[in-house]
Amino acid sequence: MLGNLLRPPYERPELPSCLYVIGLTGISGSGKSSIAQRLKGLGAFVIDSDQLGHRAYAPGGPAYQPVVEAFGTDILHKDGTINRKVLGSRVFGNKQLKILTDIMWPIMAKLTREELDQAVAEGKHVCVIDAAMLLEAGWQNMVHEVWTVVIPETEAVRRIVERDGLSEAAAQSRLQSQMNGQQLVDQSHVVLSTLWEPHITQRQVEKAWALLQKRIHKTPSGL
C-alpha cells in the first residue's frame, strides 16, 4: 500500500487552481526531509517549514519579539539570536509548548501561503509543504493531500539521538509532543516509509509521484 492513494483528495477551491498541494508530515526522525528532497528532484516546489521557522525566529523576524517576550532573554545566544536548542528543551514535554505554538503557527501559516504564491509565480504545478506538525497545526486546510512518512518509534528515537545528540528520554519526550504514527496515518492520503535502503525509498517516492501525476491530470482544473 505504500505510495498508493488511500482516500479521496480534499477539494480545495480556495487554493490557486494551477497548483496541487501535498502536505508532507511524519514523526520526528521519520525521514521526512529526505522524502521532500526526492520529491523536489522529481519537480515539486518544496516549502521547508524548518527553514521558515529559522526565518521567523531571526532577529527582526515576525516571531522573534513575541517568543523572547514569552520565554525570556535566557533563550538567546550571546549574539542575540534565539537558541532553538534551549527553547526546545524548555517547551518539549510540558505545557509551555502550547504557548510557543500559539505564537508560531499563525506566523508560519502566513509565511507558507506566501511561499505558495511564489510556487505559482515560478510556474510550478505541485507544491510540497514539509511540516512535522502539519496536522496538529490544522494545515490540512492548505493541502489537497496529506502524505505521511512512517517508521517504528524505536527507530525514530535512535535517529533523533544520533542526529540531534539528545538523550533517549529527551527524544521520547519530543515524540510525545506529536501525534503518533497511527494517528497520522488515519488522516493521510498516502503513506511512505524510509525504514529500508535508500533505493527502496526512492522507488516508493517515484511510484507515489507517478500516481499523483495521473490524478492531477484527471482533475477538472486541467493541470
C-alpha positions in Angstrom: 0.0 0.0 0.0 3.0 2.3 0.3 2.7 5.1 -2.2 -0.9 4.3 -3.1 -3.9 6.7 -2.6 -5.8 5.6 0.5 -8.7 8.1 0.4 -10.1 10.7 -2.0 -8.1 14.0 -2.0 -9.6 17.2 -0.5 -11.4 19.6 -2.7 -9.6 23.0 -2.2 -11.3 25.6 -4.4 -9.7 28.4 -2.3 -6.2 27.3 -3.4 -4.7 28.5 -6.8 -6.3 26.3 -9.5 -2.9 25.8 -11.2 -1.3 24.4 -8.0 -1.7 21.0 -6.4 -0.5 21.0 -2.8 0.8 18.0 -0.8 1.3 18.2 2.9 4.2 16.0 3.9 4.4 15.0 7.6 5.7 12.3 9.9 7.1 12.0 13.4 10.5 13.5 14.2 13.2 11.3 12.8 10.9 9.7 10.2 13.0 10.8 7.2 10.5 13.4 6.0 13.2 15.8 4.8 14.8 13.1 2.6 11.4 12.3 1.0 10.9 16.1 0.4 14.3 16.3 -1.4 13.4 13.3 -3.5 10.1 14.9 -4.5 12.0 18.1 -5.3 14.2 16.1 -7.6 11.1 15.0 -9.4 9.9 18.6 -10.0 8.0 19.6 -6.9 8.3 23.0 -5.3 9.2 22.3 -1.6 8.3 24.6 1.3 10.5 23.6 4.3 8.7 24.6 7.5 12.0 24.4 9.4 13.6 27.0 7.1 10.5 29.2 7.6 10.9 28.7 11.3 14.5 29.9 11.2 13.4 33.0 9.2 10.6 33.7 11.7 12.9 33.3 14.7 15.7 35.5 13.3 16.2 39.0 14.9 13.7 41.2 13.1 11.6 38.2 12.1 7.9 38.1 12.9 8.3 35.6 15.8 11.4 37.0 17.4 10.0 39.6 19.7 6.9 37.6 20.8 9.0 34.5 21.6 11.6 36.4 23.6 8.8 38.2 25.5 7.1 34.9 26.2 10.2 32.9 27.2 12.8 35.4 28.4 16.2 36.6 27.3 17.9 33.4 28.6 16.9 31.6 25.4 19.2 33.9 23.5 22.8 33.3 22.2 25.3 36.0 23.1 24.8 37.5 19.6 21.1 38.0 20.4 19.8 35.1 18.2 17.3 32.6 19.6 19.0 29.4 20.8 16.5 26.9 19.4 18.0 24.0 21.4 17.5 25.9 24.7 14.0 26.9 23.6 13.2 23.3 22.6 14.4 21.9 25.9 12.1 24.4 27.6 8.9 23.6 25.7 9.0 19.9 24.9 7.3 17.7 27.4 5.5 20.4 29.3 2.6 22.8 28.9 4.8 25.6 27.5 4.7 24.0 24.1 1.2 25.5 23.5 2.5 29.0 24.3 5.1 28.6 21.6 2.7 27.0 19.0 0.1 29.7 19.6 2.8 32.3 18.6 4.4 30.3 15.8 1.6 28.5 13.9 -0.3 31.6 12.6 3.1 33.2 11.6 4.2 30.0 9.9 0.8 29.7 8.1 1.2 33.2 6.7 4.8 32.5 5.5 3.6 29.2 4.0 0.9 31.0 2.0 3.5 33.5 0.7 5.6 30.5 -0.4 2.6 29.0 -2.2 2.2 32.3 -4.2 5.9 32.0 -5.0 5.4 28.5 -6.4 2.6 29.8 -8.6 4.9 32.7 -9.8 7.6 30.1 -10.7 5.1 28.1 -12.8 5.2 25.0 -10.5 2.2 22.7 -10.6 3.0 20.6 -7.5 4.0 22.1 -4.1 5.1 20.0 -1.1 4.7 21.6 2.4 7.3 19.7 4.6 5.9 20.1 8.1 6.3 17.8 11.2 3.3 19.4 12.9 1.1 19.8 9.8 -2.0 18.1 11.3 -1.5 19.4 14.8 -1.5 23.0 13.4 -4.6 22.3 11.3 -2.8 23.0 8.0 -4.6 20.2 6.2 -6.9 23.1 5.1 -4.0 24.3 2.9 -3.4 21.0 1.1 -5.1 18.6 -1.4 -3.5 15.5 0.1 -1.6 14.6 3.3 1.4 12.3 2.8 2.9 10.7 5.9 6.3 9.1 6.4 6.2 6.3 8.9 8.8 4.4 10.9 8.7 2.5 14.2 9.1 4.8 17.2 12.2 2.9 18.4 13.9 3.7 15.1 12.8 7.3 15.4 14.3 7.6 18.8 17.6 6.1 17.6 17.7 8.6 14.7 16.9 11.6 16.9 19.6 10.6 19.4 22.1 10.2 16.6 21.1 13.4 14.7 20.5 15.8 17.5 22.7 14.5 20.2 19.7 14.2 22.6 19.3 11.5 25.3 16.8 8.8 24.6 14.4 10.3 27.2 14.6 13.7 25.5 14.0 12.1 22.1 10.9 10.3 23.5 9.7 13.5 25.1 9.8 15.2 21.7 7.9 12.4 20.1 5.2 12.5 22.8 4.5 16.1 21.9 3.5 15.0 18.4 0.7 12.8 17.0 1.9 9.2 16.8 2.4 7.3 13.5 -1.1 5.7 13.6 -2.9 8.9 14.3 -1.1 10.5 11.3 -1.8 7.5 9.0 -5.5 7.7 10.0 -5.6 11.2 8.4 -3.4 10.5 5.5 -4.0 10.1 1.7 -0.6 8.5 1.0 1.9 6.7 3.3 5.6 6.2 2.7 8.5 4.8 4.8 12.2 5.3 5.0 12.8 2.2 7.0 14.7 0.3 4.3 17.6 1.0 1.9 17.6 4.4 0.1 16.8 2.8 -3.3 13.6 1.3 -1.9 12.6 4.7 -0.5 13.3 6.2 -4.0 11.2 3.5 -5.6 8.2 4.3 -3.3 8.5 8.1 -4.0 8.7 7.6 -7.8 5.6 5.3 -7.6 3.7 7.9 -5.5 4.8 10.7 -7.8 3.7 8.8 -10.9 0.3 8.0 -9.4 -0.1 11.6 -8.3 0.6 12.9 -11.9 -2.2 10.6 -13.1 -4.6 12.0 -10.5 -3.7 15.6 -11.3 -4.2 15.3 -15.0 -7.7 13.9 -14.3 -8.7 16.9 -12.2 -11.1 19.5 -13.6 -8.5 22.2 -13.1 -6.6 20.7 -16.1 -3.2 20.9 -14.6 
